[in-house]
Amino acid sequence: MDYFAYLGSHGYDLSVVSDFAVNLSDSGIDNATQTPNHFGLYRLGDSTDPSNSRIIYNRLVGTPNPGSTLQGCDGHGTLNSHIIGGFVPSGTVNGVNFDAFPHADASGFHYGRGMAPFVKIGSSVIFDPHNFTFPSYETLERMAYNDSARISSNSWGAAVFGQYNSDSQRYDALVRDADNQTAGNQEYTIVFSAGNAGPGGTSVGSPGTAKNVITVGAAENVQPFGAPDQCAIGDSGADSANDIIFFSSRGPCTDGRKKPEIVGPGTHDSGGVFQATLANPPGSGNGAAAACFDASGVCAGPSGSNFWPLSQQWYTASSGTSHSCPAVAGTAALIRQHFLNISLPPPSPAMIKALIMNSARYMTGTGANDTLWSNSQGMGEVSLNNYFDIFDTPHILRDEIDLFTASGQQVTVAGTVADNTKPFRVTLAWIEPPGPTSGNAFVNNLDLEVDVGGNTYLGNVFSGAFSVTGGSADIRDNAESVFVQPGVTGAFEVRVIATNIAGDGVPGNGNPLDQDFALVVYNAVEGPTPTPSPTSTPGTPTPTPTATPAG
């Protein structure tokens, strides 16, 4: 099915621009104005009306470098903006056939379509033009949040060999509150690339080692070029959606926490190029890249070409976790908009993480086929089919409505399995307090226990794709899952246990020790309303390397 038709079948109106934005911290986007030259960044791809633009701000944050420019001459930020939200129409519009070259291949794949082709995008330039600007992260994300960003996409990081450092710590705080100058907690979903330092373990970069961000590794995309791109990724690295590409950084973190949470397509990913002028009609001809476009920030096409496909200049391509990251950020935007479409409150960052992990597609190919939560594939590859199936199946969502204030408390959710032909999946996630930068970074320990089918399962105790009995409770990770194979029937009980509340998980509410959480139970009909247990029992830095684009 055509991707736009697929989104329409799930209730999205692509003609309506979202009321929130995705912030892109990267190199510049297109011509660095709110009227970009590429039609793909406009509502419905219609660049004839400037008010259709979905780029809402362009600003440099930090210290400018020699040759400073907000423009997307290197291609990295521009490509990623199109992966998040590029719009390439279907059919023939104003005499332009968008279902054929140069906009689509023979199978109908459109080169410049993004995950959320209705979303607004803001540009926070932190690579100017190639070097890091050393921004204040707090200033950057506060400005973005106040300009309506609710998701932040970050395809950059420093090689710290899995360590949790001060940058990780700062981003952990920003997920809970993107604007500490305003009363209350302005929660904010932040997505980071894992890095391209694989295949060895403990290779995730910072701030991707933060607990509360969603860290994204790279699976293979399926898009053959006929020859390697200019990062030497050949067609064998872009021929199976079940494979993890070798360069994708792997966990664990140095304190034993699992990373990444998820993977997305990260090879031969295509998207728009900064154009010299606005084409009229939009998309006509073969495109004309801006004179400054040099593709220095992307892998680009084969045979020395700055473009993919060849013989046109509308689109380029690249490989790296830099490009799987915006795919997941775009997915987060889809999830937020889906909640709004069905009249639910906007999901918290913890809920978005829980949904993405709960609905991931288990991968069985090279570099995968391992035990979840995997240090290679995370919980699997992001899957819209599995996400929408949650809402087509009886399910339970509890989003930060329960608050633990002491160790030993618990929340219980009970009910019955809805359909024994489907798996039974439970995912718990919570926004942790920032941790120390030496020793263990984890602070508050919640544990997930599930009774179903006559067995008890503990969170994150898996063999392959499914949970097994036995094992030990996970003391490190702030997301836990139980996935039970199809065939299970009858009653279930899910317990979220506050094993150790040692920090202020929800700042500003007067409780110095507390923690909330998000819970997803898939394939479940809920029984009586759960209540928290009142019982309480006693609980038992070096300089940061210069950040570089993740690829």
N, C-alpha and C positions, 0 to 999 in steps of 0.2 A: 504494500500500500504506500502511496505517496506520503511523505512525512507530514506535509501540511494537512492532508486529509486525515491522517492518523491523529494529529493533535485535535482537529475539529471533532473527530469521533469521541474524544474524551472531554469535550466541552470548552475548548479554547476558541476564543474569537480573535483571530490574528489581526483583525482590523482595529482592535482596541489596544492602545499602548498602555503598558502597566503603569500603576501609580507609584512604583518603586523602581530603583535602579540597581544594577550591579556595578560596583566600583572595580576598575581594573588598574592595579598598581603595576606599572610596566613601562616600556618605552611609549612614545606618543602614538596617538591614533590618527591616521589619515592626515588631513591638513591642519589639525590642531584647532579647529573651530567647531562651533555648534551646527555648522552646515557643511558636513564632509563632502568630498567629491565622489565617493562610491555610493551608488544607489542602495547597496545592501544594508546600509545603516539608517535607512529611512523606513517609516511606516509603509508596509506593503511594497517596499522597494521603489516607492514613488518619490524621486528626488526633484520633481518639477515644482513642488510646494515646499519651501524652506521650513514651514511649520511641521512638516512630517518627520523632521530629523529626530532621532532617538539618542543623539549624543547631547548630554545635558551640561557637562562641564569639561574643561581641559585646563589643567594647572600643573606646574612643576612644584613638587614638595621637596624641600631640602636645599642643598647648595648647588647652583648651576656649575657645569663644567665647561671647559673651552669648547667652542663650537655649539654652545647650547641651542637646543631647538625642542619645541613641543611636537614637532611634526613626526609622523611615523615613517621616517626614511629607511630605517633598518628592517621594517616589516614585522617585528616580533609582536608589538602591542596591537598593531592593526590586524594581523592574522588572528590573534586571540580574541579581539573584539568581535570578529565575524564568527568564530567558533562559539562564543557565548550567544550571539543574537543576530547573525546575518540573515537577511531576507532576500531570497532569489525567487521570483514569482514562478508559477506554473503556467504552461500554455503560452499563447501568443498575446502580448500586451503591446499596444501601439506599434504593431508591425514587427516586434522583436520576439523571436521564438526562443523562449527560455528553457525549452525541453530538449535542446540540441546544442552542439558546439557553438560558442565556447562556454556555455553555462551549464551543460549537463553532458554526461557520457551516454553511450548507446544503451545502457541498461536503465537510464532515467535518474541516475545519481546526480544531484545538483552540487557543484563544487563549493559554493559559498553559503550554504544554509547552516545556520547555527541552531543550538539546542532550544533556545527561547526566542523565536524571531519577532517577538512583540515587546521585548524588555528594553527599558532605558539603560544607557551605559554612561558611566562617568570615567574620565581619564585622569588618573593621578600619576604624573610622570616621575619616576624614580631612577630611570636610566637615561642619562642626558649627555650626549646622545647614546653613548655606550656604557659609561661608567656610573656607578652608584652615587646617588646624591646624598646619602646618609640623612634621610628625613626623620623627623619626629613621628614615630608610628602613631602616637596618640593624637597629634595634630591632624595627620593625614586622615585617619579613620573618623575622627570627630567631624571634620569638614565633610567627608563623604556621607556620613550618617545624616548630618543636618541638611544635606542636599538630596535626601530621600534614598540613599543607598541602604540596602538591608542585607546585601551579600557582597563579599569582597573576594576577588580572584587574584591570586598572587603566584605568578610563575617565576619565582626567584628564591634564592636561599644561599646560605654559606655552608661550606663543607666542614662539619663539626664531628663527623663520625658518630652520629646518633646521640650526641650530648644534648641535654636540656640546659640552655643558657639564658642569659638575661633577655635576649630577643624572644625566645620561646615563652618566657615568663610574662613579658609585656603583652604578647598576643593572647595568652590565656586570659589575662584581665580584660582585654578588649572584646572578647566574645561575650562575656557577661555584661560589659558596659562600654559601649563605644564612645560615650560622651560623659566623662566624669565631672564635667562642669555643669551638668543638668541633673536635677534631683531624680532619683530612681535609677533603675537599670535599663539602659537602652541596648537590648540584646541584639547580636549581630553575627550572622553566619560567615565564618572566614574559612576560605579554602586555600590550601597551599600545595604546590607540586612537591613530590618526594625528593626529586633530584635525579641526576643521570650518572650516579656513581656506582651502579650495580656492575656485575651481579653479586658481589660480596655482601655479606650481612653487615649490620650496624653502619649503614651508609646513607641514611636519611639525613638531609640537611636541616639547619635551623633557619627560620622558625617552624619548619614542618615537624619538628620534634615536640611542639607544644601539645598539650593534652586535649584542649578544647577545640582546636581547629580540625577540619577534615583534610587529611593528607592523602594525596592521590598519586598512585603509581601508574605505570603505563602498560597496557595490553597492546597487542598488535591491532592496528586497523587493517582492513582489507581493501587495498587500493594499489594494484600493481602499476609500476611505472615503465617496466621493460628494461630498466637499468637503475643503479643505485642513485639515491638523492645525494646531495653534496655533503651530507654527514655520513656517507657510506652505508646507509640503510637500504639494502636491496629488496627485491620482491620477496625473498624468503623471510624478511622481517615485516612483511605486510600482507601475509597470505592466510592467516588463521586468527580468528577472534578468540580462540581458546588458548593462545600462547601469551606468556609474559615476555616482553622484549628484554634482551639481555641487559641493556643499560639502566633499566628502571631500578632506582635505589631501593634497598631492602632494609627491613627492621632486623632485630629489635632495636629499641633505644638502649643506651648504655645502662639504664636502670631496669631493663627487662621488659619495659612496656612494648606492646605490639604497635607496629606501623608497617604499611599504611592502613587506613581504614578501608580503602576502596581503590580500584583501578578503573581507568577509562582508556579509550583508544588513543594511542600516542605515537603512531608511525604514519607517515605520508598523509597527515591531516591537512586538508585544504581549506582555504578561505581567501578573503579579499585582499587586494593590493591598493595602496594609496594611489589615487588617480590624479593625473595632471589637471583635469578640468571635469566639470559635470557634463556627462553625455546627455544629449537630447535627441531622441527619446532615451530614457534610462536603459542601460544595457545594450545599446546599439553598437555595432561594430565589434572589434576585437579588443577594445580597451587600450588605454595609453597611460602607462605608469608615470608618476611624477618624476621629474628629472633627477631628484635626489634619491630616489628609491634604489638601493644597492643590494638588498636582500642579505645584508650582513648579520641580521639577527635571526635568520631562518635557514633551514637546510635547503629550501627551494627545490627546483626540479632536477631531472637528470641531465647529463651531457652538458653541464655548465650553464644551464638555463636558470634564470631567476624566477621562472614561472612554471606553473603546472595548471592545466595541460600546456603542452608546447604550442607555439604559434598563436598565442594570445597574451594579453597583459591584464586581464581582470583579476586573476587568481594566482596564488602561489601555494606552496605546501611546506610542511616541516615535520620533524620527528623529535620527540622529547616529552618528558613529563610536563614541560611548559605548556603543552597543548592538550594533554589529558586533563589537566587542572581546570581550564576554562570550560571544558565539556561537562565536568561535574558541577562547576559553579552555575552553568546554564541549567543543569538539572535541578539544582537547588532553587533557581528562579521558577522553574516549572512547578515544583512542589509548592512553593509559596503561593503562586497564582492559582493553582488547583484548589488549595484550601479556601482562598477567597472566592473562587467560582462556586464552591458548594456551601458557601456561607458558614465556614468554620473560622474561628479566630486564626490569625497568622501563626504558623508553627514556630516554636522556639528553635534556636540553633541545635539544642539537644534533640528535639523531635526530628528535625531535618536529618541529622546524623543517624538517628535510630532508624528512620524510614529508609534511607539510602543503604544502610548496612543490612537491614532486614530483608530488603528486596533484591540484594545483589545476586548475580548469576554466577554460580560456581564454575570455575574454569578447569579443564582437564588436560590441557596441552602442555607443551614445553614450558618449563619454568613454573608450572602450576601443578594441578593434580595432587595437591598436598592437603594438610590438615588445617582447617579453619581454627581460629583466626590466623591466617598465614602471614608470614613476614614478606612474602612475595606478592600474593594477590589480595591481601587484606581479607575481606569477606567475599571477594569476587569482583566481577565487573558490574558497573552501574547498569541497571536494567529498567527501562521505562515499562516494559511489559509486566514485569513482576511488581513494580510499584503500583500500576493501575489495577492489577489483580487484587491487591490488598483491599481496594475500595469496591471491587466487584464481589468480594467474599466477606462474610461476617468477620468483624474485627473489633478490637478494643484499642483506643488511644487514650492515654492519660498524660497530659502535657503540663508539667510543673504545677500541678494542683495539690500535691502532697508535699509536706515539709517535715523532714526529720530534724529534731532539735537535740537529740542525744543518742549515743550508741545504744544498740539493743532494740530500738523501735523497728517496726516492720509494717508494710502495707501488703495486704493479700487481695488478689483478684481471682475469683472462681467462676467456673462456668462449664460448658461442654464443647467438645470439638464439633465444628459445624459439618465438615465433609471429610470422610475418611479416605477419599481418593487424592486429597491434597496433603502436603506437609503441614505440620503445626509449628509455627515459628514465633519466638518471643525475643525481643531486643530491648535492652535497658541502656540508657545513656544519660549522663549528667554533666553539667558544667562545673568543673572542679575549681577550687581556689588555686591561684598561682602557687607553684611549689618552690622548694629551695633549688639552687643551681648546683649544689653538690650533694652527692648521695642520691636518695630516692626522691623523685619529683612528685610522686603521688601523695595525696593528703587525706581526703575522705574516701573511705572504702565502703561501697555498697555491694551487696552480693545478690545474685539472682538464683533462685531455686524454683524448679518446676516439677510438680507431680502430675503425671499423665500416663495412662495405659499401664498402671501398676508399677511404674518406675519413678525414681527421683533423679532429676538431671540438674547439674550445677552449671552456671554460666561459663562459657568458653572452654568446656571440656568436650572436645570433638575427636572423632576419627574420620578423616576425610571431610565430607560435606555435612555430616550429621553428628548430633550429640550422642554421647555414650554415657552410661552410668559410671559411678566411681569418680576418681580424680579428686582434686582439691579445689577449694574456692579460689578465685582469681583475686589477689590482693593488690594488683598493680594498675589494671586498666579501668578507665571510666566509661567503658561500654562493654556490655556482656550480652551474649546471645545463647539461646537454646533452640536448635532446629531438630525436630523429630520427623522421621521418615513418614511418608504416606502409609496409611493402614491403621494408625492409632485411632481409637474411638473413646467415647465416654467422657467422664468428668475430668477436669483439670483444676489445679490450684497453682497460681503463680505467686511467689513471695519475693518481695523486694526488702532486703534486710539491711539496716544501718549497722554494719559490723563495727565501724569505727568512724565517728564524727569528730574530727580533730581540727577543723578549720571552718572559716566563715564562707560557706558556699554561696550564700545569698546576701551580699553586703548591703548595708543600709536599712535593714529591717529591725534593728535593735537586738538581734540574736547573734552573739559572737561565735556560736557553734551551730551550724545548720547546713542542710543540703536538700535541694529539690531534685527532680528527675523527670525524664520522659520515658514512657513505656509503650511499646507496640506489641500487640498480641494478634497474630494473623490466624485466620481460620478458627474463630472462637465466638461463641455466643455467651455473653456475660450473664452470670447469676446475680446473687444479692450484691448490693453496693458494698465495696470494701471499706474498712475503717482502720486507721493506724493503731497499732498496739501501743498502750501507754507504758509498757514495761521497759525499763532502762537498766542496762548492766554495764559495768566498767569496761572500757576498752583496753585492751592490752597496748672562684671565677677567674677565667682567663680572658684575654681580649678576644672579641668576636672577629673572625676573619672577614675580609671585605666580601660583601655579597656579590654574586654574579647571577645573570639570568640562568634559570634551570635548563634552558635549552629549547 
